[in-house]
Amino acid sequence: MSAKLRILGIETSCDETAAAVVSRFEDGTGRIEADVVLSQLDEHSAYGGVVPEIAARAHVEALDSLIEEALVRSGTTLDEIDAIAATAGPGLIGGLIVGLMTGKAIAHATGKPLYAVNHLEGHALTARLTDGLSFPYLMLLVSGGHTQLVLVRGVGDYERWGTTIDDALGEAFDKTAKLLGLPYPGGPAVEKAAASGDAKRFNFPRPLVGEARLDFSFSGLKTAVRQAAEGIAPVTDQDISDICASFQRAISRTLDDRIGRGLQRFLAEFPDREGMPALVVAGGVAANQELRRTLQSLCDRHGFRFVAPPHHLCTDNAVMIAWAGLERMGTGLPSDTLDVQPRSRWPLDAGAQAVIGHGKRGAKA
């Protein structure tokens, strides 16, 4: 089967440098021709988080060779590429500049169209590549920078139902790990420690549970963890495991309430939808097995299909950027001009009201 469209994707929004070649066929299915990702974990681990200047420099040093490797792996030349897709936001502005400028240069040199892709749209549409989902469906995005519940109606058509009012979930994991002296990144470290812990030892709060709105809050939970650790200091390895297990349990119970209400709303708004409704989870925190079990159980109870793309496609990658570009091409949406600018903040739902707290600079942002 010959490909209808083939795109080179570029992703540099945070601390992974990535390039990919993805094809889309006339029936709407896709195929990953090449997927190359270079992690910067070693460069940032000593600082306990991502350092923007280091990230941008690493992107500059690695991106050209990664693009070349993706083309070689796919057996494709730039002449055979139909378009270029590059992340234009949201993310760290230095990294976005590197990736988008590279995409612009290739598009200009080859005369190919350029698609400046919203990183969050890449996450939102990945399940259509991996699982062939049809619209509409719900997406839970849980990462270091975002925690959102989004209705995905179609390509370019998104409605944010819930968002964090303070810390993103991945940020809460990282801060909890740092507080307890665990290594970066915090998510895997907390999950590993929790495996041997008593999840019922500490009764941590479950922020916003019971409220009708679908927003999230994790700052108070993080504070409760700090107070618990200080109250029993000096902490032992078992204390740390118990705190981590109790922390995960509180998050699972919180998601059960927040997402459960979202599933009920979806069923009420789309009573005549054909086929089984679906909840998609994306973002680095989606790798946490305890949270996956919670979401799977929740979907089973409400009659939803639970879709979790492969882990390497849930975290930052260029496959999702290429696929988002292909979806936009397939829908007939126009490409971007070469004067398009990167955006460090770029909401997926442009009409959503800004929320005081995480992702908003004061009252005017």
Contacts in CASP RR format, 6 or more apart in sequence:
PFRMAT RR
TARGET T0000
AUTHOR 0000-0000-0000
METHOD contacts of the structure
MODEL  1
MSAKLRILGIETSCDETAAAVVSRFEDGTGRIEADVVLSQLDEHSAYGGV
VPEIAARAHVEALDSLIEEALVRSGTTLDEIDAIAATAGPGLIGGLIVGL
MTGKAIAHATGKPLYAVNHLEGHALTARLTDGLSFPYLMLLVSGGHTQLV
LVRGVGDYERWGTTIDDALGEAFDKTAKLLGLPYPGGPAVEKAAASGDAK
RFNFPRPLVGEARLDFSFSGLKTAVRQAAEGIAPVTDQDISDICASFQRA
ISRTLDDRIGRGLQRFLAEFPDREGMPALVVAGGVAANQELRRTLQSLCD
RHGFRFVAPPHHLCTDNAVMIAWAGLERMGTGLPSDTLDVQPRSRWPLDA
GAQAVIGHGKRGAKA
1 25 0 8 1.000
2 25 0 8 1.000
3 23 0 8 1.000
3 24 0 8 1.000
3 25 0 8 1.000
3 31 0 8 1.000
4 23 0 8 1.000
4 24 0 8 1.000
4 25 0 8 1.000
4 26 0 8 1.000
5 23 0 8 1.000
5 24 0 8 1.000
5 82 0 8 1.000
5 83 0 8 1.000
5 326 0 8 1.000
5 329 0 8 1.000
5 330 0 8 1.000
6 21 0 8 1.000
6 22 0 8 1.000
6 23 0 8 1.000
6 24 0 8 1.000
6 33 0 8 1.000
6 76 0 8 1.000
6 80 0 8 1.000
6 81 0 8 1.000
6 82 0 8 1.000
7 21 0 8 1.000
7 22 0 8 1.000
7 23 0 8 1.000
7 24 0 8 1.000
7 81 0 8 1.000
7 82 0 8 1.000
7 83 0 8 1.000
7 84 0 8 1.000
7 85 0 8 1.000
7 115 0 8 1.000
7 322 0 8 1.000
7 323 0 8 1.000
7 325 0 8 1.000
7 326 0 8 1.000
7 329 0 8 1.000
8 19 0 8 1.000
8 20 0 8 1.000
8 21 0 8 1.000
8 67 0 8 1.000
8 70 0 8 1.000
8 71 0 8 1.000
8 78 0 8 1.000
8 81 0 8 1.000
8 83 0 8 1.000
8 84 0 8 1.000
8 85 0 8 1.000
8 106 0 8 1.000
8 322 0 8 1.000
9 19 0 8 1.000
9 20 0 8 1.000
9 21 0 8 1.000
9 22 0 8 1.000
9 70 0 8 1.000
9 84 0 8 1.000
9 85 0 8 1.000
9 86 0 8 1.000
9 318 0 8 1.000
9 319 0 8 1.000
9 321 0 8 1.000
9 322 0 8 1.000
10 18 0 8 1.000
10 19 0 8 1.000
10 63 0 8 1.000
10 67 0 8 1.000
10 84 0 8 1.000
10 85 0 8 1.000
10 86 0 8 1.000
10 87 0 8 1.000
10 99 0 8 1.000
10 100 0 8 1.000
10 102 0 8 1.000
10 103 0 8 1.000
10 318 0 8 1.000
10 321 0 8 1.000
11 17 0 8 1.000
11 18 0 8 1.000
11 19 0 8 1.000
11 20 0 8 1.000
11 86 0 8 1.000
11 87 0 8 1.000
11 99 0 8 1.000
11 119 0 8 1.000
11 316 0 8 1.000
11 317 0 8 1.000
11 318 0 8 1.000
11 320 0 8 1.000
11 321 0 8 1.000
12 18 0 8 1.000
12 59 0 8 1.000
12 63 0 8 1.000
12 86 0 8 1.000
12 87 0 8 1.000
12 95 0 8 1.000
12 96 0 8 1.000
12 98 0 8 1.000
12 99 0 8 1.000
13 87 0 8 1.000
13 89 0 8 1.000
13 90 0 8 1.000
13 91 0 8 1.000
13 92 0 8 1.000
13 95 0 8 1.000
13 96 0 8 1.000
13 119 0 8 1.000
13 316 0 8 1.000
14 50 0 8 1.000
14 55 0 8 1.000
14 91 0 8 1.000
14 92 0 8 1.000
14 95 0 8 1.000
14 316 0 8 1.000
15 39 0 8 1.000
15 40 0 8 1.000
15 41 0 8 1.000
15 43 0 8 1.000
15 44 0 8 1.000
15 50 0 8 1.000
15 55 0 8 1.000
15 58 0 8 1.000
15 316 0 8 1.000
16 37 0 8 1.000
16 38 0 8 1.000
16 39 0 8 1.000
16 40 0 8 1.000
16 315 0 8 1.000
16 316 0 8 1.000
16 317 0 8 1.000
17 37 0 8 1.000
17 38 0 8 1.000
17 40 0 8 1.000
17 58 0 8 1.000
17 59 0 8 1.000
17 62 0 8 1.000
17 63 0 8 1.000
17 66 0 8 1.000
18 35 0 8 1.000
18 36 0 8 1.000
18 37 0 8 1.000
18 38 0 8 1.000
18 66 0 8 1.000
18 316 0 8 1.000
18 317 0 8 1.000
18 318 0 8 1.000
18 321 0 8 1.000
19 34 0 8 1.000
19 36 0 8 1.000
19 63 0 8 1.000
19 66 0 8 1.000
19 67 0 8 1.000
19 69 0 8 1.000
19 70 0 8 1.000
19 318 0 8 1.000
20 32 0 8 1.000
20 33 0 8 1.000
20 34 0 8 1.000
20 35 0 8 1.000
20 36 0 8 1.000
20 70 0 8 1.000
20 317 0 8 1.000
20 318 0 8 1.000
20 319 0 8 1.000
20 321 0 8 1.000
20 322 0 8 1.000
21 32 0 8 1.000
21 33 0 8 1.000
21 34 0 8 1.000
21 70 0 8 1.000
21 71 0 8 1.000
21 73 0 8 1.000
21 74 0 8 1.000
21 76 0 8 1.000
21 81 0 8 1.000
21 322 0 8 1.000
22 30 0 8 1.000
22 31 0 8 1.000
22 32 0 8 1.000
22 33 0 8 1.000
22 129 0 8 1.000
22 319 0 8 1.000
22 322 0 8 1.000
22 323 0 8 1.000
22 326 0 8 1.000
23 30 0 8 1.000
23 31 0 8 1.000
23 33 0 8 1.000
23 326 0 8 1.000
24 30 0 8 1.000
24 323 0 8 1.000
24 326 0 8 1.000
24 327 0 8 1.000
24 329 0 8 1.000
24 330 0 8 1.000
25 31 0 8 1.000
29 132 0 8 1.000
30 129 0 8 1.000
30 323 0 8 1.000
30 326 0 8 1.000
32 129 0 8 1.000
32 319 0 8 1.000
33 73 0 8 1.000
33 74 0 8 1.000
33 75 0 8 1.000
33 76 0 8 1.000
34 69 0 8 1.000
34 70 0 8 1.000
34 71 0 8 1.000
34 72 0 8 1.000
34 73 0 8 1.000
34 74 0 8 1.000
34 75 0 8 1.000
34 76 0 8 1.000
35 70 0 8 1.000
35 312 0 8 1.000
35 317 0 8 1.000
35 318 0 8 1.000
35 319 0 8 1.000
36 66 0 8 1.000
36 69 0 8 1.000
36 70 0 8 1.000
36 73 0 8 1.000
36 318 0 8 1.000
37 312 0 8 1.000
37 316 0 8 1.000
37 317 0 8 1.000
37 318 0 8 1.000
38 62 0 8 1.000
38 66 0 8 1.000
40 50 0 8 1.000
40 54 0 8 1.000
40 55 0 8 1.000
40 58 0 8 1.000
41 185 0 8 1.000
43 51 0 8 1.000
43 54 0 8 1.000
43 55 0 8 1.000
43 58 0 8 1.000
44 50 0 8 1.000
44 51 0 8 1.000
44 54 0 8 1.000
44 55 0 8 1.000
44 184 0 8 1.000
45 183 0 8 1.000
45 184 0 8 1.000
47 184 0 8 1.000
48 174 0 8 1.000
48 178 0 8 1.000
48 184 0 8 1.000
49 174 0 8 1.000
49 184 0 8 1.000
49 185 0 8 1.000
50 92 0 8 1.000
52 92 0 8 1.000
52 93 0 8 1.000
52 94 0 8 1.000
52 95 0 8 1.000
55 92 0 8 1.000
55 94 0 8 1.000
55 95 0 8 1.000
56 92 0 8 1.000
56 94 0 8 1.000
56 95 0 8 1.000
56 97 0 8 1.000
56 98 0 8 1.000
59 94 0 8 1.000
59 95 0 8 1.000
59 98 0 8 1.000
59 99 0 8 1.000
60 98 0 8 1.000
63 98 0 8 1.000
63 99 0 8 1.000
63 102 0 8 1.000
64 102 0 8 1.000
67 102 0 8 1.000
67 106 0 8 1.000
70 318 0 8 1.000
71 77 0 8 1.000
71 78 0 8 1.000
78 106 0 8 1.000
78 110 0 8 1.000
78 112 0 8 1.000
79 110 0 8 1.000
81 110 0 8 1.000
81 112 0 8 1.000
82 112 0 8 1.000
82 113 0 8 1.000
82 329 0 8 1.000
83 107 0 8 1.000
83 112 0 8 1.000
83 113 0 8 1.000
83 114 0 8 1.000
83 115 0 8 1.000
83 325 0 8 1.000
83 329 0 8 1.000
83 335 0 8 1.000
84 103 0 8 1.000
84 106 0 8 1.000
84 107 0 8 1.000
84 110 0 8 1.000
84 112 0 8 1.000
84 113 0 8 1.000
84 114 0 8 1.000
84 115 0 8 1.000
85 114 0 8 1.000
85 115 0 8 1.000
85 117 0 8 1.000
85 321 0 8 1.000
85 322 0 8 1.000
85 324 0 8 1.000
85 325 0 8 1.000
85 326 0 8 1.000
86 99 0 8 1.000
86 100 0 8 1.000
86 102 0 8 1.000
86 103 0 8 1.000
86 104 0 8 1.000
86 114 0 8 1.000
86 115 0 8 1.000
86 116 0 8 1.000
86 117 0 8 1.000
86 321 0 8 1.000
87 96 0 8 1.000
87 99 0 8 1.000
87 100 0 8 1.000
87 117 0 8 1.000
87 118 0 8 1.000
87 119 0 8 1.000
87 321 0 8 1.000
88 96 0 8 1.000
88 100 0 8 1.000
88 116 0 8 1.000
88 117 0 8 1.000
88 118 0 8 1.000
88 336 0 8 1.000
88 340 0 8 1.000
88 341 0 8 1.000
88 342 0 8 1.000
88 343 0 8 1.000
88 346 0 8 1.000
89 96 0 8 1.000
89 118 0 8 1.000
89 119 0 8 1.000
89 342 0 8 1.000
89 343 0 8 1.000
89 344 0 8 1.000
89 346 0 8 1.000
90 118 0 8 1.000
90 119 0 8 1.000
90 120 0 8 1.000
90 343 0 8 1.000
90 344 0 8 1.000
90 345 0 8 1.000
90 346 0 8 1.000
90 347 0 8 1.000
91 119 0 8 1.000
91 344 0 8 1.000
91 345 0 8 1.000
92 344 0 8 1.000
93 342 0 8 1.000
93 344 0 8 1.000
94 342 0 8 1.000
96 342 0 8 1.000
96 343 0 8 1.000
96 344 0 8 1.000
97 342 0 8 1.000
100 116 0 8 1.000
100 340 0 8 1.000
100 342 0 8 1.000
103 114 0 8 1.000
104 114 0 8 1.000
104 338 0 8 1.000
104 340 0 8 1.000
106 112 0 8 1.000
107 113 0 8 1.000
107 114 0 8 1.000
107 338 0 8 1.000
108 338 0 8 1.000
113 329 0 8 1.000
113 335 0 8 1.000
114 335 0 8 1.000
114 336 0 8 1.000
114 337 0 8 1.000
114 338 0 8 1.000
114 340 0 8 1.000
115 324 0 8 1.000
115 325 0 8 1.000
115 328 0 8 1.000
115 329 0 8 1.000
115 335 0 8 1.000
115 336 0 8 1.000
116 336 0 8 1.000
116 340 0 8 1.000
117 321 0 8 1.000
117 324 0 8 1.000
117 325 0 8 1.000
117 328 0 8 1.000
118 324 0 8 1.000
118 346 0 8 1.000
118 348 0 8 1.000
119 316 0 8 1.000
119 321 0 8 1.000
119 346 0 8 1.000
120 141 0 8 1.000
120 146 0 8 1.000
120 148 0 8 1.000
120 150 0 8 1.000
120 346 0 8 1.000
120 348 0 8 1.000
121 156 0 8 1.000
121 158 0 8 1.000
121 324 0 8 1.000
121 348 0 8 1.000
122 320 0 8 1.000
122 321 0 8 1.000
122 323 0 8 1.000
122 324 0 8 1.000
123 139 0 8 1.000
123 141 0 8 1.000
123 282 0 8 1.000
123 283 0 8 1.000
123 314 0 8 1.000
123 320 0 8 1.000
124 139 0 8 1.000
124 141 0 8 1.000
124 150 0 8 1.000
124 152 0 8 1.000
124 158 0 8 1.000
124 280 0 8 1.000
124 282 0 8 1.000
124 348 0 8 1.000
125 152 0 8 1.000
125 155 0 8 1.000
125 320 0 8 1.000
125 323 0 8 1.000
125 324 0 8 1.000
125 327 0 8 1.000
126 280 0 8 1.000
126 282 0 8 1.000
126 309 0 8 1.000
126 313 0 8 1.000
126 314 0 8 1.000
126 319 0 8 1.000
126 320 0 8 1.000
126 323 0 8 1.000
127 133 0 8 1.000
127 137 0 8 1.000
127 139 0 8 1.000
127 278 0 8 1.000
127 280 0 8 1.000
127 282 0 8 1.000
127 307 0 8 1.000
127 309 0 8 1.000
128 323 0 8 1.000
128 327 0 8 1.000
129 313 0 8 1.000
129 319 0 8 1.000
129 320 0 8 1.000
129 323 0 8 1.000
130 307 0 8 1.000
130 309 0 8 1.000
130 310 0 8 1.000
130 313 0 8 1.000
131 307 0 8 1.000
131 309 0 8 1.000
133 278 0 8 1.000
133 280 0 8 1.000
133 307 0 8 1.000
135 152 0 8 1.000
135 153 0 8 1.000
135 154 0 8 1.000
136 151 0 8 1.000
136 152 0 8 1.000
136 153 0 8 1.000
136 154 0 8 1.000
136 270 0 8 1.000
136 273 0 8 1.000
137 152 0 8 1.000
137 277 0 8 1.000
137 278 0 8 1.000
137 279 0 8 1.000
137 280 0 8 1.000
137 307 0 8 1.000
138 149 0 8 1.000
138 150 0 8 1.000
138 151 0 8 1.000
138 152 0 8 1.000
138 161 0 8 1.000
138 262 0 8 1.000
138 263 0 8 1.000
138 266 0 8 1.000
138 277 0 8 1.000
138 278 0 8 1.000
138 279 0 8 1.000
138 280 0 8 1.000
139 148 0 8 1.000
139 149 0 8 1.000
139 150 0 8 1.000
139 152 0 8 1.000
139 279 0 8 1.000
139 280 0 8 1.000
139 281 0 8 1.000
139 282 0 8 1.000
140 148 0 8 1.000
140 149 0 8 1.000
140 150 0 8 1.000
140 255 0 8 1.000
140 259 0 8 1.000
140 279 0 8 1.000
140 280 0 8 1.000
140 281 0 8 1.000
140 282 0 8 1.000
140 295 0 8 1.000
141 147 0 8 1.000
141 148 0 8 1.000
141 149 0 8 1.000
141 150 0 8 1.000
141 282 0 8 1.000
141 283 0 8 1.000
142 168 0 8 1.000
142 169 0 8 1.000
142 170 0 8 1.000
142 281 0 8 1.000
142 282 0 8 1.000
142 283 0 8 1.000
142 284 0 8 1.000
142 285 0 8 1.000
142 286 0 8 1.000
142 291 0 8 1.000
143 168 0 8 1.000
143 169 0 8 1.000
143 170 0 8 1.000
143 282 0 8 1.000
143 283 0 8 1.000
143 284 0 8 1.000
143 285 0 8 1.000
144 168 0 8 1.000
144 169 0 8 1.000
144 170 0 8 1.000
144 171 0 8 1.000
144 173 0 8 1.000
144 174 0 8 1.000
144 284 0 8 1.000
144 285 0 8 1.000
145 168 0 8 1.000
145 170 0 8 1.000
145 171 0 8 1.000
145 358 0 8 1.000
146 163 0 8 1.000
146 164 0 8 1.000
146 168 0 8 1.000
146 283 0 8 1.000
147 163 0 8 1.000
147 164 0 8 1.000
147 168 0 8 1.000
147 169 0 8 1.000
147 170 0 8 1.000
147 216 0 8 1.000
147 218 0 8 1.000
148 160 0 8 1.000
148 162 0 8 1.000
148 163 0 8 1.000
148 164 0 8 1.000
148 348 0 8 1.000
149 160 0 8 1.000
149 161 0 8 1.000
149 162 0 8 1.000
149 163 0 8 1.000
149 214 0 8 1.000
149 258 0 8 1.000
149 259 0 8 1.000
149 262 0 8 1.000
150 158 0 8 1.000
150 159 0 8 1.000
150 160 0 8 1.000
150 161 0 8 1.000
150 162 0 8 1.000
150 348 0 8 1.000
150 349 0 8 1.000
151 158 0 8 1.000
151 159 0 8 1.000
151 160 0 8 1.000
151 161 0 8 1.000
151 266 0 8 1.000
152 158 0 8 1.000
152 280 0 8 1.000
153 159 0 8 1.000
155 327 0 8 1.000
155 328 0 8 1.000
155 331 0 8 1.000
155 333 0 8 1.000
156 328 0 8 1.000
156 333 0 8 1.000
158 348 0 8 1.000
158 349 0 8 1.000
159 349 0 8 1.000
159 352 0 8 1.000
160 347 0 8 1.000
160 348 0 8 1.000
160 349 0 8 1.000
160 352 0 8 1.000
161 214 0 8 1.000
161 262 0 8 1.000
161 265 0 8 1.000
162 213 0 8 1.000
162 214 0 8 1.000
162 215 0 8 1.000
162 216 0 8 1.000
163 215 0 8 1.000
163 216 0 8 1.000
163 352 0 8 1.000
163 355 0 8 1.000
163 358 0 8 1.000
164 215 0 8 1.000
164 216 0 8 1.000
164 217 0 8 1.000
164 218 0 8 1.000
164 355 0 8 1.000
164 357 0 8 1.000
164 358 0 8 1.000
165 215 0 8 1.000
165 216 0 8 1.000
165 217 0 8 1.000
165 355 0 8 1.000
165 356 0 8 1.000
165 357 0 8 1.000
165 358 0 8 1.000
166 217 0 8 1.000
166 218 0 8 1.000
166 219 0 8 1.000
166 220 0 8 1.000
166 357 0 8 1.000
166 358 0 8 1.000
167 175 0 8 1.000
167 217 0 8 1.000
167 218 0 8 1.000
167 219 0 8 1.000
167 222 0 8 1.000
167 358 0 8 1.000
168 218 0 8 1.000
168 358 0 8 1.000
169 216 0 8 1.000
169 218 0 8 1.000
169 251 0 8 1.000
169 285 0 8 1.000
170 186 0 8 1.000
170 187 0 8 1.000
170 284 0 8 1.000
170 285 0 8 1.000
171 218 0 8 1.000
171 358 0 8 1.000
172 218 0 8 1.000
172 219 0 8 1.000
172 221 0 8 1.000
172 222 0 8 1.000
172 251 0 8 1.000
173 185 0 8 1.000
173 186 0 8 1.000
173 187 0 8 1.000
173 190 0 8 1.000
173 285 0 8 1.000
174 184 0 8 1.000
174 185 0 8 1.000
174 186 0 8 1.000
174 187 0 8 1.000
175 222 0 8 1.000
176 186 0 8 1.000
176 190 0 8 1.000
176 222 0 8 1.000
176 225 0 8 1.000
176 243 0 8 1.000
176 244 0 8 1.000
176 247 0 8 1.000
177 183 0 8 1.000
177 184 0 8 1.000
177 185 0 8 1.000
177 186 0 8 1.000
177 187 0 8 1.000
177 189 0 8 1.000
177 190 0 8 1.000
178 184 0 8 1.000
178 186 0 8 1.000
179 222 0 8 1.000
179 225 0 8 1.000
179 226 0 8 1.000
179 229 0 8 1.000
180 190 0 8 1.000
180 193 0 8 1.000
180 225 0 8 1.000
180 229 0 8 1.000
180 235 0 8 1.000
180 240 0 8 1.000
180 243 0 8 1.000
180 244 0 8 1.000
181 240 0 8 1.000
182 189 0 8 1.000
182 190 0 8 1.000
182 193 0 8 1.000
182 240 0 8 1.000
182 244 0 8 1.000
183 189 0 8 1.000
187 285 0 8 1.000
187 288 0 8 1.000
188 287 0 8 1.000
190 244 0 8 1.000
190 247 0 8 1.000
190 248 0 8 1.000
191 244 0 8 1.000
191 248 0 8 1.000
191 288 0 8 1.000
191 289 0 8 1.000
191 290 0 8 1.000
193 240 0 8 1.000
193 241 0 8 1.000
193 244 0 8 1.000
193 245 0 8 1.000
194 241 0 8 1.000
194 244 0 8 1.000
194 245 0 8 1.000
194 247 0 8 1.000
194 248 0 8 1.000
194 290 0 8 1.000
195 241 0 8 1.000
195 245 0 8 1.000
196 238 0 8 1.000
196 241 0 8 1.000
197 238 0 8 1.000
197 241 0 8 1.000
197 242 0 8 1.000
197 244 0 8 1.000
197 245 0 8 1.000
198 241 0 8 1.000
198 242 0 8 1.000
198 245 0 8 1.000
198 246 0 8 1.000
199 242 0 8 1.000
199 245 0 8 1.000
199 246 0 8 1.000
199 248 0 8 1.000
199 249 0 8 1.000
200 246 0 8 1.000
200 249 0 8 1.000
201 242 0 8 1.000
201 243 0 8 1.000
201 245 0 8 1.000
201 246 0 8 1.000
202 224 0 8 1.000
202 228 0 8 1.000
202 242 0 8 1.000
202 243 0 8 1.000
202 246 0 8 1.000
202 247 0 8 1.000
203 246 0 8 1.000
204 221 0 8 1.000
204 224 0 8 1.000
204 225 0 8 1.000
204 228 0 8 1.000
204 246 0 8 1.000
204 247 0 8 1.000
204 249 0 8 1.000
204 250 0 8 1.000
205 220 0 8 1.000
205 221 0 8 1.000
205 224 0 8 1.000
205 250 0 8 1.000
206 221 0 8 1.000
206 250 0 8 1.000
206 253 0 8 1.000
206 254 0 8 1.000
206 257 0 8 1.000
207 216 0 8 1.000
207 217 0 8 1.000
207 218 0 8 1.000
207 219 0 8 1.000
207 220 0 8 1.000
207 221 0 8 1.000
207 254 0 8 1.000
208 215 0 8 1.000
208 216 0 8 1.000
208 217 0 8 1.000
208 254 0 8 1.000
208 257 0 8 1.000
208 258 0 8 1.000
209 253 0 8 1.000
209 254 0 8 1.000
209 257 0 8 1.000
209 258 0 8 1.000
210 257 0 8 1.000
212 261 0 8 1.000
214 258 0 8 1.000
214 261 0 8 1.000
214 262 0 8 1.000
214 265 0 8 1.000
215 258 0 8 1.000
215 355 0 8 1.000
216 254 0 8 1.000
216 258 0 8 1.000
218 251 0 8 1.000
221 247 0 8 1.000
221 250 0 8 1.000
221 251 0 8 1.000
221 254 0 8 1.000
225 243 0 8 1.000
225 247 0 8 1.000
228 243 0 8 1.000
228 246 0 8 1.000
229 235 0 8 1.000
229 239 0 8 1.000
229 243 0 8 1.000
232 239 0 8 1.000
235 243 0 8 1.000
248 288 0 8 1.000
248 290 0 8 1.000
248 291 0 8 1.000
249 290 0 8 1.000
251 291 0 8 1.000
252 290 0 8 1.000
252 291 0 8 1.000
252 293 0 8 1.000
252 294 0 8 1.000
255 291 0 8 1.000
255 294 0 8 1.000
255 295 0 8 1.000
255 298 0 8 1.000
256 294 0 8 1.000
256 297 0 8 1.000
256 298 0 8 1.000
259 279 0 8 1.000
259 295 0 8 1.000
259 298 0 8 1.000
260 298 0 8 1.000
260 302 0 8 1.000
263 277 0 8 1.000
263 279 0 8 1.000
263 298 0 8 1.000
263 299 0 8 1.000
263 302 0 8 1.000
263 304 0 8 1.000
264 302 0 8 1.000
266 277 0 8 1.000
267 277 0 8 1.000
267 302 0 8 1.000
270 277 0 8 1.000
276 303 0 8 1.000
276 304 0 8 1.000
276 305 0 8 1.000
277 303 0 8 1.000
277 304 0 8 1.000
277 305 0 8 1.000
278 304 0 8 1.000
278 305 0 8 1.000
278 306 0 8 1.000
278 307 0 8 1.000
279 295 0 8 1.000
279 298 0 8 1.000
279 299 0 8 1.000
279 304 0 8 1.000
279 305 0 8 1.000
279 306 0 8 1.000
279 307 0 8 1.000
280 307 0 8 1.000
280 308 0 8 1.000
280 309 0 8 1.000
281 292 0 8 1.000
281 295 0 8 1.000
281 306 0 8 1.000
281 307 0 8 1.000
281 308 0 8 1.000
281 314 0 8 1.000
282 309 0 8 1.000
282 314 0 8 1.000
283 314 0 8 1.000
283 315 0 8 1.000
284 311 0 8 1.000
284 314 0 8 1.000
284 315 0 8 1.000
285 291 0 8 1.000
286 292 0 8 1.000
286 308 0 8 1.000
286 311 0 8 1.000
286 314 0 8 1.000
287 311 0 8 1.000
287 314 0 8 1.000
287 315 0 8 1.000
292 308 0 8 1.000
295 306 0 8 1.000
295 308 0 8 1.000
296 306 0 8 1.000
298 304 0 8 1.000
299 305 0 8 1.000
299 306 0 8 1.000
300 306 0 8 1.000
308 314 0 8 1.000
313 319 0 8 1.000
313 320 0 8 1.000
329 335 0 8 1.000
345 359 0 8 1.000
345 365 0 8 1.000
354 360 0 8 1.000
354 365 0 8 1.000
356 362 0 8 1.000
356 363 0 8 1.000
359 365 0 8 1.000
END
